[in-house]
């Protein structure tokens, strides 16, 4: 069995081949049905001619008698010309008479066969091996039942069928060629935007362009926009990775240099050494959290179940303090991102609030337009107005200048920045710190 290499075909080849196959099927079946109908129309016309002649012969026989002399009217016209192709045979059961056109030959009615699909039409070979088609016409002549068989030449009808076949074949062939040309033109014009998109992608791949752009039509422009977003995201990931590597290198370079200087001395202070090691450990933890961010993932995270799993762990960590935890999470709220990132951000905010709260912590999660917010408040000492005023704006790195609140808030800000979000710090109405994490919904 021959297997076509369809998987190697391009989109244009597939569309062209499928269109031509459908075209052949439609034109072939439609042409065949039309041919059959036209053939039947010609045959019905021939049959009507036979019946008219049979009825005329019946009238003439009734007028002149069944077996009159050779000058009787039924022996005139085409039935009088020898081997004209038109013949009639009259039988009354015991005697038979035939038209003068048969001359000295005898039509063998016993060899007549029904025409395919038509039992009322008879096919017979004539005196000169000519194809004849006829019918039987029964009637009563002067009280006597007679059979009148009328035959005519089939050659003109077959010639008409052949002419119909030639015209149909030529028409369908020309039509198929015209539609083939139109199909090729349609495929070429229809796939032109795809070829343009492919050329743009090659330009981006070779470095000649930075983005795909638009101009591909309403169907492909959304795809091109999505590609540009992905390219932009990948560029941001690469740039962020470079910055994070530079930040980590800068954060570790100073403690390592100081350690190197101290190592050349006679003594090294234990607390000082521990402080340097802890600073490097915090830097590594913070940058690892940023490296591990799943920004760009298309996973949909249901926030209510995630927080239901997270809250008991945080309460258990701070269980000895007897804090009151109040939560309000909008139902059916979903966020596109990596679940571990949300657990890391919400967990750090809740843990920070649990450390500084005096009696209670309040969590609110909801949606504000195109933004998702996670707001955590406590009734602890909070931060001074001068410290809150120095917290950076959206999109900038959150420095660990908020003394006492440590690495957790910095990690939250770093992960939020990878998603295009930010962390806002303010005074809480219940007395302590308000930490509001805002992330784009999509």
ABEGO torsion letter per residue (X at the ends): XBBBBAAABBAAAAAAAAAAAAAAAAAAAAAAAAAAAAAAAAAAAAAAAAAAAAAAAAAAAAAAEABBBAABAAABEAAABBGAGBBBBBBAGABBBBBAAAEABBBBAAABBBBBGBAABBBBBBAAGBBBBBBBBBBBBGGBBBBBBBBBBAAAAAAAAAAAAAAAAAAAAAAAAAAAAAAAAAAAAAAAAAAAAAAAAAAAAAGABABAEBGAEAAAAAAAAAAAAAAAAAAAAAAAAAAAAAAAAAAAAAAAAAAAAAAABABBBAAAAAAAAAAAAAAAAAAAAAAABABGBABBBBAAAAAAAAAAAAAAAAAAAGBBBBBBBBBGBBBBEBAAAAAAAAAAAAAAAAAABAABBBBBBBBBEABBBBBBBBABAEBBAAAAAABBBBGBBBBAABBGAEAAAAAAAAAAAAAGBBBBBBBBAAGBBBBBBBBBAX
